[in-house]
Each structure stands twice: as structure tokens, then as C-alpha cells.
């Protein structure tokens, strides 16, 4: 499973890259054989010069083999919270998706 991390601010991507990879590998390891890639997009909704409530956004898209991708978004006050929230949402979404697929077979 490839993990691609993109950010409107390359400093943010570099700072969080190892934590994001470790978190995704830990949370999604049981799905690894079924995923080709996970893309992570970090952004600051208000720009990096201003601060505001829930202005940090983390969007994750999991590419599933032979299926449509699954995408989730989480906004929070910090990148750490946004990343953790999106990781949890992606884990839940994949459990739901694969649970439905496994029940059909």
C-alpha cells in the first residue's frame, strides 16, 4: 500500500509525514492487501497566517483494488487532531465497505 501525502504547505507535509505513515500503517494494516494507495491532503482553511476554529483539514482517500475509492474528511483546531479524526473515519469507512463486500460473497 502506497501512502502519498500532499499539503498546501510543504513544511506541514514534511513535519507530519512520519506520524501519518505510522498511524495509517497501524490502523489499516488488516486492509493492506485490499488497498493500492492512500492519499492524504492537509490544508489550512483560513491560510497559515490566520487561525480559527476547526480550520485545519485532513482529507484521506483510500484506493481499493477493483472498487471505487473511499474518501473521508475531518476538520479540527490542529493538524494532529485533523489527522487522527480522518484516520479513524477512514478505518470505520473501510470496515463498513469491506464488511458489506464480504457479506455479499
SEVORO-999687 format. One record per atom (N, C-alpha, C): x, y, z; chain; residue in one letter; residue number from 1; atom name. Coordinates in nm, 2 decimals. Layout:
BEGIN
+--------+--------+--------+-------+-------+---------+------+
|      x |      y |      z | vexvo | vexpa | drenlum | doke |
+--------+--------+--------+-------+-------+---------+------+
|      X |      Y |      Z |     A |     A |     NUM |   CA |
...
+--------+--------+--------+-------+-------+---------+------+
//
This chain:
BEGIN
+--------+--------+--------+-------+-------+---------+------+
|      x |      y |      z | vexvo | vexpa | drenlum | doke |
+--------+--------+--------+-------+-------+---------+------+
|   0.08 |  -0.12 |   0.00 |     A |     X |       1 |    N |
|   0.00 |   0.00 |   0.00 |     A |     X |       1 |   CA |
|   0.09 |   0.12 |   0.00 |     A |     X |       1 |    C |
|   0.07 |   0.21 |  -0.10 |     A |     X |       2 |    N |
|   0.15 |   0.33 |  -0.11 |     A |     X |       2 |   CA |
|   0.07 |   0.44 |  -0.03 |     A |     X |       2 |    C |
|   0.15 |   0.53 |   0.04 |     A |     X |       3 |    N |
|   0.09 |   0.64 |   0.11 |     A |     X |       3 |   CA |
|   0.15 |   0.77 |   0.05 |     A |     X |       3 |    C |
|   0.06 |   0.85 |  -0.01 |     A |     X |       4 |    N |
|   0.10 |   0.98 |  -0.06 |     A |     X |       4 |   CA |
|   0.05 |   1.09 |   0.02 |     A |     X |       4 |    C |
|   0.14 |   1.18 |   0.06 |     A |     X |       5 |    N |
|   0.10 |   1.29 |   0.15 |     A |     X |       5 |   CA |
|   0.12 |   1.42 |   0.07 |     A |     X |       5 |    C |
|   0.01 |   1.50 |   0.07 |     A |     X |       6 |    N |
|   0.02 |   1.63 |   0.00 |     A |     X |       6 |   CA |
|  -0.03 |   1.74 |   0.09 |     A |     X |       6 |    C |
|   0.03 |   1.86 |   0.08 |     A |     X |       7 |    N |
|  -0.01 |   1.97 |   0.16 |     A |     X |       7 |   CA |
|   0.01 |   2.10 |   0.08 |     A |     X |       7 |    C |
|  -0.07 |   2.20 |   0.11 |     A |     X |       8 |    N |
|  -0.06 |   2.33 |   0.05 |     A |     X |       8 |   CA |
|   0.07 |   2.39 |   0.11 |     A |     X |       8 |    C |
|   0.12 |   2.35 |   0.22 |     A |     X |       9 |    N |
|   0.24 |   2.40 |   0.28 |     A |     X |       9 |   CA |
|   0.34 |   2.28 |   0.29 |     A |     X |       9 |    C |
|   0.44 |   2.27 |   0.22 |     A |     X |      10 |    N |
|   0.53 |   2.16 |   0.22 |     A |     X |      10 |   CA |
|   0.60 |   2.13 |   0.36 |     A |     X |      10 |    C |
|   0.61 |   2.24 |   0.44 |     A |     X |      11 |    N |
|   0.66 |   2.22 |   0.57 |     A |     X |      11 |   CA |
|   0.57 |   2.13 |   0.66 |     A |     X |      11 |    C |
|   0.44 |   2.15 |   0.64 |     A |     X |      12 |    N |
|   0.34 |   2.07 |   0.72 |     A |     X |      12 |   CA |
|   0.35 |   1.93 |   0.67 |     A |     X |      12 |    C |
|   0.36 |   1.90 |   0.55 |     A |     X |      13 |    N |
|   0.37 |   1.76 |   0.50 |     A |     X |      13 |   CA |
|   0.50 |   1.69 |   0.55 |     A |     X |      13 |    C |
|   0.61 |   1.76 |   0.55 |     A |     X |      14 |    N |
|   0.73 |   1.70 |   0.59 |     A |     X |      14 |   CA |
|   0.73 |   1.68 |   0.75 |     A |     X |      14 |    C |
|   0.67 |   1.77 |   0.82 |     A |     X |      15 |    N |
|   0.66 |   1.76 |   0.96 |     A |     X |      15 |   CA |
|   0.58 |   1.64 |   1.01 |     A |     X |      15 |    C |
|   0.47 |   1.62 |   0.94 |     A |     X |      16 |    N |
|   0.37 |   1.52 |   0.98 |     A |     X |      16 |   CA |
|   0.39 |   1.38 |   0.91 |     A |     X |      16 |    C |
|   0.47 |   1.38 |   0.81 |     A |     X |      17 |    N |
|   0.48 |   1.26 |   0.72 |     A |     X |      17 |   CA |
|   0.50 |   1.13 |   0.80 |     A |     X |      17 |    C |
|   0.60 |   1.13 |   0.88 |     A |     X |      18 |    N |
|   0.63 |   1.00 |   0.96 |     A |     X |      18 |   CA |
|   0.52 |   0.96 |   1.05 |     A |     X |      18 |    C |
|   0.45 |   1.06 |   1.11 |     A |     X |      19 |    N |
|   0.34 |   1.02 |   1.20 |     A |     X |      19 |   CA |
|   0.22 |   0.98 |   1.12 |     A |     X |      19 |    C |
|   0.20 |   1.04 |   1.01 |     A |     X |      20 |    N |
|   0.08 |   1.00 |   0.93 |     A |     X |      20 |   CA |
|   0.10 |   0.85 |   0.88 |     A |     X |      20 |    C |
|   0.22 |   0.83 |   0.82 |     A |     X |      21 |    N |
|   0.25 |   0.69 |   0.77 |     A |     X |      21 |   CA |
|   0.24 |   0.59 |   0.88 |     A |     X |      21 |    C |
|   0.30 |   0.61 |   1.00 |     A |     X |      22 |    N |
|   0.29 |   0.52 |   1.11 |     A |     X |      22 |   CA |
|   0.15 |   0.50 |   1.15 |     A |     X |      22 |    C |
|   0.07 |   0.60 |   1.16 |     A |     X |      23 |    N |
|  -0.07 |   0.59 |   1.21 |     A |     X |      23 |   CA |
|  -0.15 |   0.51 |   1.10 |     A |     X |      23 |    C |
|  -0.14 |   0.54 |   0.98 |     A |     X |      24 |    N |
|  -0.21 |   0.47 |   0.87 |     A |     X |      24 |   CA |
|  -0.17 |   0.32 |   0.87 |     A |     X |      24 |    C |
|  -0.04 |   0.30 |   0.87 |     A |     X |      25 |    N |
|   0.00 |   0.16 |   0.86 |     A |     X |      25 |   CA |
|  -0.05 |   0.08 |   0.98 |     A |     X |      25 |    C |
|  -0.05 |   0.14 |   1.10 |     A |     X |      26 |    N |
|  -0.10 |   0.07 |   1.22 |     A |     X |      26 |   CA |
|  -0.26 |   0.05 |   1.21 |     A |     X |      26 |    C |
|  -0.33 |   0.15 |   1.17 |     A |     X |      27 |    N |
|  -0.48 |   0.14 |   1.17 |     A |     X |      27 |   CA |
|  -0.53 |   0.06 |   1.05 |     A |     X |      27 |    C |
|  -0.46 |   0.06 |   0.94 |     A |     X |      28 |    N |
|  -0.51 |   0.00 |   0.82 |     A |     X |      28 |   CA |
|  -0.44 |  -0.13 |   0.78 |     A |     X |      28 |    C |
|  -0.35 |  -0.18 |   0.87 |     A |     X |      29 |    N |
|  -0.27 |  -0.30 |   0.83 |     A |     X |      29 |   CA |
|  -0.35 |  -0.42 |   0.78 |     A |     X |      29 |    C |
|  -0.47 |  -0.44 |   0.84 |     A |     X |      30 |    N |
|  -0.55 |  -0.55 |   0.81 |     A |     X |      30 |   CA |
|  -0.62 |  -0.54 |   0.67 |     A |     X |      30 |    C |
|  -0.62 |  -0.41 |   0.62 |     A |     X |      31 |    N |
|  -0.67 |  -0.39 |   0.48 |     A |     X |      31 |   CA |
|  -0.56 |  -0.38 |   0.37 |     A |     X |      31 |    C |
|  -0.44 |  -0.39 |   0.41 |     A |     X |      32 |    N |
|  -0.33 |  -0.36 |   0.32 |     A |     X |      32 |   CA |
|  -0.34 |  -0.44 |   0.19 |     A |     X |      32 |    C |
|  -0.37 |  -0.56 |   0.19 |     A |     X |      33 |    N |
|  -0.38 |  -0.65 |   0.07 |     A |     X |      33 |   CA |
|  -0.49 |  -0.60 |  -0.02 |     A |     X |      33 |    C |
|  -0.59 |  -0.52 |   0.03 |     A |     X |      34 |    N |
|  -0.70 |  -0.48 |  -0.05 |     A |     X |      34 |   CA |
|  -0.69 |  -0.34 |  -0.10 |     A |     X |      34 |    C |
|  -0.59 |  -0.27 |  -0.05 |     A |     X |      35 |    N |
|  -0.57 |  -0.12 |  -0.09 |     A |     X |      35 |   CA |
|  -0.45 |  -0.11 |  -0.17 |     A |     X |      35 |    C |
|  -0.46 |  -0.02 |  -0.27 |     A |     X |      36 |    N |
|  -0.34 |   0.01 |  -0.36 |     A |     X |      36 |   CA |
|  -0.27 |   0.13 |  -0.31 |     A |     X |      36 |    C |
|  -0.35 |   0.23 |  -0.26 |     A |     X |      37 |    N |
|  -0.29 |   0.36 |  -0.22 |     A |     X |      37 |   CA |
|  -0.38 |   0.43 |  -0.13 |     A |     X |      37 |    C |
|  -0.32 |   0.51 |  -0.04 |     A |     X |      38 |    N |
|  -0.39 |   0.61 |   0.04 |     A |     X |      38 |   CA |
|  -0.33 |   0.74 |   0.02 |     A |     X |      38 |    C |
|  -0.42 |   0.84 |  -0.02 |     A |     X |      39 |    N |
|  -0.37 |   0.98 |  -0.04 |     A |     X |      39 |   CA |
|  -0.42 |   1.06 |   0.07 |     A |     X |      39 |    C |
|  -0.33 |   1.14 |   0.13 |     A |     X |      40 |    N |
|  -0.36 |   1.23 |   0.24 |     A |     X |      40 |   CA |
|  -0.34 |   1.38 |   0.19 |     A |     X |      40 |    C |
|  -0.44 |   1.46 |   0.21 |     A |     X |      41 |    N |
|  -0.43 |   1.60 |   0.18 |     A |     X |      41 |   CA |
|  -0.45 |   1.69 |   0.30 |     A |     X |      41 |    C |
|  -0.35 |   1.77 |   0.34 |     A |     X |      42 |    N |
|  -0.36 |   1.86 |   0.45 |     A |     X |      42 |   CA |
|  -0.37 |   2.00 |   0.40 |     A |     X |      42 |    C |
|  -0.46 |   2.07 |   0.46 |     A |     X |      43 |    N |
|  -0.48 |   2.21 |   0.42 |     A |     X |      43 |   CA |
|  -0.53 |   2.30 |   0.54 |     A |     X |      43 |    C |
|  -0.50 |   2.42 |   0.53 |     A |     X |      44 |    N |
|  -0.54 |   2.52 |   0.63 |     A |     X |      44 |   CA |
|  -0.65 |   2.60 |   0.57 |     A |     X |      44 |    C |
|  -0.77 |   2.59 |   0.61 |     A |     X |      45 |    N |
|  -0.88 |   2.65 |   0.55 |     A |     X |      45 |   CA |
|  -0.88 |   2.81 |   0.55 |     A |     X |      45 |    C |
|  -0.81 |   2.86 |   0.65 |     A |     X |      46 |    N |
|  -0.80 |   3.01 |   0.67 |     A |     X |      46 |   CA |
|  -0.67 |   3.07 |   0.62 |     A |     X |      46 |    C |
|  -0.58 |   2.99 |   0.57 |     A |     X |      47 |    N |
|  -0.44 |   3.02 |   0.54 |     A |     X |      47 |   CA |
|  -0.36 |   3.01 |   0.66 |     A |     X |      47 |    C |
|  -0.23 |   3.00 |   0.64 |     A |     X |      48 |    N |
|  -0.14 |   2.97 |   0.76 |     A |     X |      48 |   CA |
|  -0.12 |   3.10 |   0.84 |     A |     X |      48 |    C |
|  -0.16 |   3.21 |   0.79 |     A |     X |      49 |    N |
|  -0.13 |   3.34 |   0.87 |     A |     X |      49 |   CA |
|  -0.25 |   3.37 |   0.97 |     A |     X |      49 |    C |
|  -0.36 |   3.31 |   0.95 |     A |     X |      50 |    N |
|  -0.47 |   3.33 |   1.04 |     A |     X |      50 |   CA |
|  -0.51 |   3.20 |   1.11 |     A |     X |      50 |    C |
|  -0.58 |   3.22 |   1.22 |     A |     X |      51 |    N |
|  -0.62 |   3.10 |   1.30 |     A |     X |      51 |   CA |
|  -0.77 |   3.11 |   1.32 |     A |     X |      51 |    C |
|  -0.83 |   3.00 |   1.33 |     A |     X |      52 |    N |
|  -0.97 |   3.00 |   1.36 |     A |     X |      52 |   CA |
|  -1.02 |   2.86 |   1.40 |     A |     X |      52 |    C |
|  -1.14 |   2.85 |   1.45 |     A |     X |      53 |    N |
|  -1.19 |   2.72 |   1.49 |     A |     X |      53 |   CA |
|  -1.20 |   2.62 |   1.38 |     A |     X |      53 |    C |
|  -1.15 |   2.50 |   1.40 |     A |     X |      54 |    N |
|  -1.16 |   2.39 |   1.30 |     A |     X |      54 |   CA |
|  -1.11 |   2.43 |   1.16 |     A |     X |      54 |    C |
|  -1.00 |   2.50 |   1.16 |     A |     X |      55 |    N |
|  -0.95 |   2.55 |   1.03 |     A |     X |      55 |   CA |
|  -0.85 |   2.46 |   0.96 |     A |     X |      55 |    C |
|  -0.81 |   2.35 |   1.03 |     A |     X |      56 |    N |
|  -0.71 |   2.25 |   0.98 |     A |     X |      56 |   CA |
|  -0.79 |   2.14 |   0.92 |     A |     X |      56 |    C |
|  -0.76 |   2.10 |   0.80 |     A |     X |      57 |    N |
|  -0.84 |   2.00 |   0.73 |     A |     X |      57 |   CA |
|  -0.75 |   1.89 |   0.68 |     A |     X |      57 |    C |
|  -0.80 |   1.76 |   0.71 |     A |     X |      58 |    N |
|  -0.73 |   1.64 |   0.66 |     A |     X |      58 |   CA |
|  -0.83 |   1.56 |   0.58 |     A |     X |      58 |    C |
|  -0.80 |   1.54 |   0.45 |     A |     X |      59 |    N |
|  -0.88 |   1.46 |   0.36 |     A |     X |      59 |   CA |
|  -0.80 |   1.34 |   0.33 |     A |     X |      59 |    C |
|  -0.86 |   1.22 |   0.34 |     A |     X |      60 |    N |
|  -0.79 |   1.09 |   0.30 |     A |     X |      60 |   CA |
|  -0.87 |   1.02 |   0.20 |     A |     X |      60 |    C |
|  -0.81 |   0.96 |   0.10 |     A |     X |      61 |    N |
|  -0.88 |   0.88 |   0.00 |     A |     X |      61 |   CA |
|  -0.80 |   0.75 |  -0.01 |     A |     X |      61 |    C |
|  -0.88 |   0.64 |   0.02 |     A |     X |      62 |    N |
|  -0.82 |   0.51 |   0.00 |     A |     X |      62 |   CA |
|  -0.86 |   0.45 |  -0.13 |     A |     X |      62 |    C |
|  -0.76 |   0.41 |  -0.21 |     A |     X |      63 |    N |
|  -0.79 |   0.34 |  -0.34 |     A |     X |      63 |   CA |
|  -0.80 |   0.19 |  -0.31 |     A |     X |      63 |    C |
|  -0.91 |   0.13 |  -0.34 |     A |     X |      64 |    N |
|  -0.94 |  -0.01 |  -0.32 |     A |     X |      64 |   CA |
|  -0.92 |  -0.08 |  -0.45 |     A |     X |      64 |    C |
|  -0.86 |  -0.20 |  -0.45 |     A |     X |      65 |    N |
|  -0.84 |  -0.27 |  -0.57 |     A |     X |      65 |   CA |
|  -0.98 |  -0.31 |  -0.63 |     A |     X |      65 |    C |
|  -0.99 |  -0.28 |  -0.76 |     A |     X |      66 |    N |
|  -1.11 |  -0.31 |  -0.84 |     A |     X |      66 |   CA |
|  -1.24 |  -0.25 |  -0.78 |     A |     X |      66 |    C |
|  -1.23 |  -0.14 |  -0.71 |     A |     X |      67 |    N |
|  -1.35 |  -0.08 |  -0.65 |     A |     X |      67 |   CA |
|  -1.33 |   0.07 |  -0.65 |     A |     X |      67 |    C |
|  -1.44 |   0.15 |  -0.63 |     A |     X |      68 |    N |
|  -1.43 |   0.29 |  -0.62 |     A |     X |      68 |   CA |
|  -1.36 |   0.33 |  -0.49 |     A |     X |      68 |    C |
|  -1.29 |   0.44 |  -0.50 |     A |     X |      69 |    N |
|  -1.22 |   0.49 |  -0.38 |     A |     X |      69 |   CA |
|  -1.31 |   0.53 |  -0.26 |     A |     X |      69 |    C |
|  -1.26 |   0.53 |  -0.14 |     A |     X |      70 |    N |
|  -1.34 |   0.57 |  -0.02 |     A |     X |      70 |   CA |
|  -1.27 |   0.70 |   0.02 |     A |     X |      70 |    C |
|  -1.34 |   0.81 |   0.05 |     A |     X |      71 |    N |
|  -1.28 |   0.93 |   0.09 |     A |     X |      71 |   CA |
|  -1.35 |   0.98 |   0.21 |     A |     X |      71 |    C |
|  -1.27 |   1.04 |   0.30 |     A |     X |      72 |    N |
|  -1.32 |   1.10 |   0.43 |     A |     X |      72 |   CA |
|  -1.25 |   1.23 |   0.45 |     A |     X |      72 |    C |
|  -1.31 |   1.32 |   0.53 |     A |     X |      73 |    N |
|  -1.25 |   1.45 |   0.56 |     A |     X |      73 |   CA |
|  -1.28 |   1.48 |   0.71 |     A |     X |      73 |    C |
|  -1.18 |   1.54 |   0.78 |     A |     X |      74 |    N |
|  -1.20 |   1.58 |   0.92 |     A |     X |      74 |   CA |
|  -1.14 |   1.71 |   0.93 |     A |     X |      74 |    C |
|  -1.21 |   1.81 |   1.00 |     A |     X |      75 |    N |
|  -1.16 |   1.94 |   1.03 |     A |     X |      75 |   CA |
|  -1.15 |   1.95 |   1.18 |     A |     X |      75 |    C |
|  -1.04 |   2.02 |   1.22 |     A |     X |      76 |    N |
|  -1.01 |   2.03 |   1.37 |     A |     X |      76 |   CA |
|  -0.93 |   2.16 |   1.39 |     A |     X |      76 |    C |
|  -0.90 |   2.19 |   1.52 |     A |     X |      77 |    N |
|  -0.82 |   2.30 |   1.55 |     A |     X |      77 |   CA |
|  -0.68 |   2.28 |   1.53 |     A |     X |      77 |    C |
|  -0.63 |   2.16 |   1.52 |     A |     X |      78 |    N |
|  -0.49 |   2.14 |   1.49 |     A |     X |      78 |   CA |
|  -0.47 |   2.03 |   1.38 |     A |     X |      78 |    C |
|  -0.36 |   2.02 |   1.32 |     A |     X |      79 |    N |
|  -0.33 |   1.91 |   1.22 |     A |     X |      79 |   CA |
|  -0.33 |   1.78 |   1.29 |     A |     X |      79 |    C |
|  -0.28 |   1.77 |   1.41 |     A |     X |      80 |    N |
|  -0.28 |   1.64 |   1.48 |     A |     X |      80 |   CA |
|  -0.42 |   1.59 |   1.50 |     A |     X |      80 |    C |
|  -0.51 |   1.67 |   1.54 |     A |     X |      81 |    N |
|  -0.65 |   1.63 |   1.56 |     A |     X |      81 |   CA |
|  -0.72 |   1.60 |   1.43 |     A |     X |      81 |    C |
|  -0.69 |   1.68 |   1.33 |     A |     X |      82 |    N |
|  -0.75 |   1.65 |   1.20 |     A |     X |      82 |   CA |
|  -0.70 |   1.52 |   1.14 |     A |     X |      82 |    C |
|  -0.57 |   1.49 |   1.15 |     A |     X |      83 |    N |
|  -0.52 |   1.36 |   1.10 |     A |     X |      83 |   CA |
|  -0.58 |   1.24 |   1.18 |     A |     X |      83 |    C |
|  -0.58 |   1.26 |   1.31 |     A |     X |      84 |    N |
|  -0.64 |   1.15 |   1.40 |     A |     X |      84 |   CA |
|  -0.78 |   1.12 |   1.36 |     A |     X |      84 |    C |
|  -0.86 |   1.23 |   1.35 |     A |     X |      85 |    N |
|  -1.00 |   1.22 |   1.31 |     A |     X |      85 |   CA |
|  -1.02 |   1.15 |   1.18 |     A |     X |      85 |    C |
|  -0.95 |   1.20 |   1.08 |     A |     X |      86 |    N |
|  -0.96 |   1.14 |   0.94 |     A |     X |      86 |   CA |
|  -0.92 |   0.99 |   0.94 |     A |     X |      86 |    C |
|  -0.81 |   0.96 |   1.01 |     A |     X |      87 |    N |
|  -0.77 |   0.82 |   1.02 |     A |     X |      87 |   CA |
|  -0.88 |   0.73 |   1.08 |     A |     X |      87 |    C |
|  -0.94 |   0.78 |   1.19 |     A |     X |      88 |    N |
|  -1.05 |   0.70 |   1.25 |     A |     X |      88 |   CA |
|  -1.17 |   0.68 |   1.16 |     A |     X |      88 |    C |
|  -1.20 |   0.79 |   1.09 |     A |     X |      89 |    N |
|  -1.31 |   0.79 |   0.99 |     A |     X |      89 |   CA |
|  -1.28 |   0.69 |   0.88 |     A |     X |      89 |    C |
|  -1.16 |   0.70 |   0.83 |     A |     X |      90 |    N |
|  -1.12 |   0.61 |   0.72 |     A |     X |      90 |   CA |
|  -1.13 |   0.46 |   0.76 |     A |     X |      90 |    C |
|  -1.08 |   0.44 |   0.88 |     A |     X |      91 |    N |
|  -1.08 |   0.30 |   0.93 |     A |     X |      91 |   CA |
|  -1.23 |   0.25 |   0.94 |     A |     X |      91 |    C |
|  -1.32 |   0.33 |   0.99 |     A |     X |      92 |    N |
|  -1.46 |   0.30 |   1.00 |     A |     X |      92 |   CA |
|  -1.52 |   0.28 |   0.86 |     A |     X |      92 |    C |
|  -1.49 |   0.37 |   0.77 |     A |     X |      93 |    N |
|  -1.55 |   0.36 |   0.64 |     A |     X |      93 |   CA |
|  -1.50 |   0.23 |   0.57 |     A |     X |      93 |    C |
|  -1.37 |   0.19 |   0.58 |     A |     X |      94 |    N |
|  -1.32 |   0.07 |   0.52 |     A |     X |      94 |   CA |
|  -1.38 |  -0.05 |   0.59 |     A |     X |      94 |    C |
|  -1.40 |  -0.05 |   0.72 |     A |     X |      95 |    N |
|  -1.46 |  -0.16 |   0.79 |     A |     X |      95 |   CA |
|  -1.60 |  -0.18 |   0.73 |     A |     X |      95 |    C |
|  -1.67 |  -0.08 |   0.71 |     A |     X |      96 |    N |
|  -1.81 |  -0.08 |   0.66 |     A |     X |      96 |   CA |
|  -1.81 |  -0.13 |   0.52 |     A |     X |      96 |    C |
|  -1.72 |  -0.08 |   0.44 |     A |     X |      97 |    N |
|  -1.72 |  -0.12 |   0.29 |     A |     X |      97 |   CA |
|  -1.68 |  -0.26 |   0.28 |     A |     X |      97 |    C |
|  -1.58 |  -0.31 |   0.35 |     A |     X |      98 |    N |
|  -1.53 |  -0.44 |   0.33 |     A |     X |      98 |   CA |
|  -1.63 |  -0.54 |   0.40 |     A |     X |      98 |    C |
|  -1.69 |  -0.50 |   0.51 |     A |     X |      99 |    N |
|  -1.80 |  -0.58 |   0.57 |     A |     X |      99 |   CA |
|  -1.91 |  -0.61 |   0.47 |     A |     X |      99 |    C |
|  -1.96 |  -0.51 |   0.40 |     A |     X |     100 |    N |
|  -2.06 |  -0.52 |   0.30 |     A |     X |     100 |   CA |
|  -2.02 |  -0.61 |   0.19 |     A |     X |     100 |    C |
|  -1.89 |  -0.59 |   0.14 |     A |     X |     101 |    N |
|  -1.84 |  -0.68 |   0.03 |     A |     X |     101 |   CA |
|  -1.83 |  -0.82 |   0.07 |     A |     X |     101 |    C |
|  -1.78 |  -0.84 |   0.19 |     A |     X |     102 |    N |
|  -1.76 |  -0.98 |   0.24 |     A |     X |     102 |   CA |
|  -1.89 |  -1.05 |   0.26 |     A |     X |     102 |    C |
|  -1.99 |  -0.98 |   0.31 |     A |     X |     103 |    N |
|  -2.13 |  -1.04 |   0.33 |     A |     X |     103 |   CA |
|  -2.19 |  -1.08 |   0.19 |     A |     X |     103 |    C |
|  -2.16 |  -1.01 |   0.09 |     A |     X |     104 |    N |
|  -2.22 |  -1.04 |  -0.04 |     A |     X |     104 |   CA |
|  -2.16 |  -1.17 |  -0.10 |     A |     X |     104 |    C |
|  -2.04 |  -1.20 |  -0.06 |     A |     X |     105 |    N |
|  -1.97 |  -1.32 |  -0.13 |     A |     X |     105 |   CA |
|  -2.01 |  -1.45 |  -0.07 |     A |     X |     105 |    C |
+--------+--------+--------+-------+-------+---------+------+
//
